[in-house]
Amino acid sequence: MPESPIKTLAELKGKTVAINAAVMPEPFASVAEQQDGAVPLADTNQGATTSFPVEGYVVTKHWAQKYPHMLAAFYQALEQGQQIADTDRTAVENAMEAPPKPLAVSGDTAGLMSLDEYPVGTGAVGDVDQPSLQRVVDVMQQFIGFDPSFKISTMLMSGR
């Protein structure tokens, strides 16, 4: 916050910080900056964390086998949305302004916020970037002691 004595990441050394207070995705970061005067200490979408996968959609193998058409329809809609998000900033801004309060953001905020990258796959259901997902596991293993034997491939369907 503007009145905080901490102005750089280095000044956090030895301090305890709640994770949710430390990292804010869009549009929350832009809203906090505009409404509360929050001051960003670092851009976490650079260097080793550029295009770092922070969210996704998962179903069980059983569900995917039982509802293949529903899975394909969801995947197609997701791909269409990703394509729009990658190519039409105005559509993204309009979508951010459209939800009812308190979910909507102002036009000013929508125009200022940085947009995430939305990778568009080959169109095959189950098309995932396994090395990118393994990066998440690797970071969890390095920093929070996640099971060192776990590999992301155990969660993915093969042959699709």
KASUL-V174700 format. One line per field, one symbol per residue. phi: phi as a letter, one per 30 degrees, with the letter a starting at -180 (. if undefined). psi: psi as a letter, one per 30 degrees, with the letter a starting at -180 (. if undefined). burial: 1 if it has 9 or more other C-alpha atoms within 8 Angstrom, else 0. A space follows every 10 residues. Layout:
BEGIN
phi: ???
psi: ???
burial: ???
END
This chain:
BEGIN
phi: .eddddbbde ddeiccbded dcbbdddddd dddddciecd cacdcaidcd hddcaabbbd ddddddbddd dddddddddd ddddddbbee dddddddddd dcddcdddde dcddcdcbdc ddjddidbce ddddeddedd ddcbidedcd bdedccdcib
psi: lefkfkflee ffkflkkkef fekklkgeee eeeeefgkjk fljghlbfgk hkkflakkll eeeeeeheee eeeeeeeeee eeeeeffiee eeeeeffell kgfllleeee ffkkklkjkk affkkgjlie eeefeeeeee eefggljffk kffffkklg.
burial: 0000000010 0100000000 0000011011 1111001100 0000000000 0100000000 0001000000 1100110010 0111110000 1111011000 0001101011 0010000000 0000001000 0111111011 1000010000 0100000000
END
